Amino acid sequence: MRPEELFKAIDELCRLRDIKKKESLYQAIQSGLQLAFRKSSGADNIEVVINEKKKEFKIIERKIVASRVTHMHRQINLKEALKINPHAQIGETIEIIKSPSDLDRISADIFKQVVMQKIRDAEVDTIYEEFKAREHDMILGEVSKITYRSVFVNLGRTEGMLPREEKISTERYRIGEKIHCYILYVLRHARDPHIRLSRSHPQLIAHLMNLEIPELQQELIEIKNIVREPGIRAKVAVFSRETKIDAVGTCIGTKGTRINAVGNYLNGEKIDVIRWSDDIKAYIAHSLSPAKVSSDNVQIDPDNKHAIVYVDDSYFSLAIGKEGLNVKLAARLTGVKLDVAVKESATN
């Protein structure tokens, strides 16, 4: 193979396999040829020179010209040396240009195995770096395999794993189904990167809201906090410094279209959009939505992070929620332990 053909082949291989670091292939060829020649002839003085800029590719074996050869892999007699270099002299080191075709079949197979393994390593490195850069981001994939413990998701060039503890417990997955996932972390493994996905992480809601609500993308609205019971209910606290923008109404959308679209991505999860406030009483009152609560009816003990919230009898069950879920999520959202009581009981 002529040097220009080698460099052209490497360029094409990098393009086809989307390998970013071309240098890794040059290193693969160098180490592969050195190992193969060592296995073939026992020579350990082989140098493989690959210079992309100069389009130079050489396999060089260096030997010392000797009057009497005592080490066949390191020395060459004068007669043979003169065939290579007519000016060769005893004691000099001469360069013998080798060719990959000089390898026997077994050594050629060794070279092929080394290079193919290095190519695979380069591919893994490229995939790892691509997904490592997307850690803590959202990705759309296709369910490819379902086991008792995990759901495997085809992400294009590799698979991600959605373990049981990161799934939405109420969901049932189907092969070929498209799902949005949050990339929890990416680890470098020998065969393939390990990409751990989540459908239950609160930040998945933030990314899905960004997908549906342009004002979040434009940073006109800010998400302050998210808590959720995956697949059932979530609360999202939002805020806008733009006085003309109603952060809650904008996120909900006309007749709930925007926030319902987000919930539909999550197996119909109900999402309460809460108005964030630096006034903790107002924030607590808002957090109990959909119950109507006045901040005047919030009594707070800031030292113990505890509050009692008084509501009308008609809103009591709504404030508590099914199995106490609404008040539990409100407490997690605000960071304050909440007790809900009916107004009348406070006046007795």
Secondary structure, 3 states (H helix, E strand, C coil): CCHHHHHHHHHHHHHHHCCCCCHHHHHHHHHHHHHHHHHHHCCCCEEEEEECCCCEEEEEEEEEEECCCCCCCCEEEHHHHHHHCCCCCCCCEEEEEECHHHCCHHHHHHHHHHHHHHHHHHHHHHHHHHHHCCCCCEEEEEEEEECCCEEEEECCCCEEEEEHHHCCCCCCCCCCCEEEEEEEEEECCCCCCEEEEECCCHHHHHHHHHHHCHHHHCCCCEEEEEEEECCCEEEEEEECCCCCCCHHHHHHCHHHHHHHHHHHCCCCCEEEEEECCCCHHHHHHHHCCCCCCCHHHEEEECCCCEEEEEECHHHHHHHHCHHHHHHHHHHHHHCCEEEEEEHHHHHC
